[in-house]
Amino acid sequence: MEFSLPREASCPLFDDRPTPYIEVNALRLQRNLAQMQHKANQAGVALRPHIKTHKSVYIAQQQIALGAQGVTASKPSEAQVFLRAGVRDILVAYPLVTASTLQPLLEEARRYQAQLTLIVATQGSVAAIAEALRITPNDRVRVAIKVDVGLHRIGVNPDGHEALELLDALNMHHIPFAGLVAHAGHAYGAGAPDAIAQIAQQEAATLLALRERILAQGVSECPISVGSTPTALAAPVAAGVNEIRPGNYALLDLTAWRLGLCQPNELAMSVTTRVVSVNAHYIIVDAGSKMLSSDKGPHGTNASGFGIAMDANGNQWEVAKLSEEHGFLNLSGVTPEPGSLLRIYPNHSCAVMAQSNSYVLREEDGNSQLMLIDARGQFI
């Protein structure tokens, strides 16, 4: 299915540096960050944004300045980047299966006296964390149990006995329990806000039921942490939830827009590219798969192409194909001249940010700063 962006998605294009490059609209970014923090504040819950979307220390600092509790990271090496930058409360939302993977992060967390939350979904993960803590003791490490609420990727069956067995294992190793965490990533495949809101409600109901079973074991508290941008944008924060962990909301992308979760003028991240050739078949630009990624959207949100290119006047073309250094735009309407600048809104901002070393932070007056994507390449 093809989509056309309204003209209000367009922004001025500035020919002030070589292309292609990622551009983040500073005003849209700050507005997105403030709106999600306001939603968390109004609901009385903590916001712990997932920084795997932007991997940027600067953006994480803006989130914390607005009131974020801390951050969520994907991998230990990614978390280390933010520890060194001054973040002192981090949840690592990836299951660890070897002690050696965790060891460097534990050492840095102890050095910086940071609060560290890890997750487990198997007995093997508990054993790995226990071994790492035996080598590097740290009384500011706690562990949450990951629950599968429908994505069927990582997590315990909420109706089974695994969660209680993991709780017993944590107690046996004297590891503090941090509650339940979940990621309703299958919401990306729901197709519309109403359906996404239903998934958010089901997620909360599932976690609350499991919490009751855990509290019945004599546990004093069991916080609930949920994380996904679609559910955070499409539904109110459910009663009983203590923390939300959206990530993509900071930048947004065509996937969020196609799902009806944002307006075109909220798309904060794009790729500025240049037309290098026009032929009888395509408009060719200098942004290929190494810049845009080949992602058509997460968890079942497959788009027809690889993004939408726009000029400063709102004319647009679908990115139909990619080779490594070239993008192929479908001929449609007016044809841009070789050398012209275009702006491509990608399907998935997280995948694009992970491929570059830096981005341009663009102010409304055209002034800009080159900012590092600090945690780029940290996948261990």
HULINPE-V577726 format. One record per helix or strand. SS is the DSSP state (H for helix, E for strand). FROM is the first residue (numbers start at 1). LEN is the number of residues. If there is no record, write none. Layout:
# HULINPE-V577726
ss->SS from->FROM len->LEN
ss->SS from->FROM len->LEN
This chain:
# HULINPE-V577726
ss->H from->7 len->3
ss->E from->21 len->5
ss->H from->26 len->18
ss->E from->46 len->5
ss->H from->57 len->10
ss->E from->70 len->4
ss->H from->76 len->9
ss->E from->89 len->4
ss->H from->99 len->14
ss->E from->115 len->6
ss->H from->123 len->13
ss->E from->141 len->8
ss->E from->156 len->2
ss->H from->162 len->11
ss->E from->176 len->7
ss->H from->185 len->5
ss->H from->193 len->23
ss->E from->224 len->3
ss->H from->229 len->6
ss->E from->243 len->2
ss->H from->248 len->3
ss->H from->254 len->5
ss->H from->264 len->3
ss->E from->269 len->10
ss->E from->282 len->4
ss->H from->289 len->4
ss->E from->308 len->3
ss->E from->316 len->7
ss->E from->327 len->4
ss->E from->341 len->5
ss->H from->349 len->5
ss->E from->358 len->5
ss->E from->368 len->5
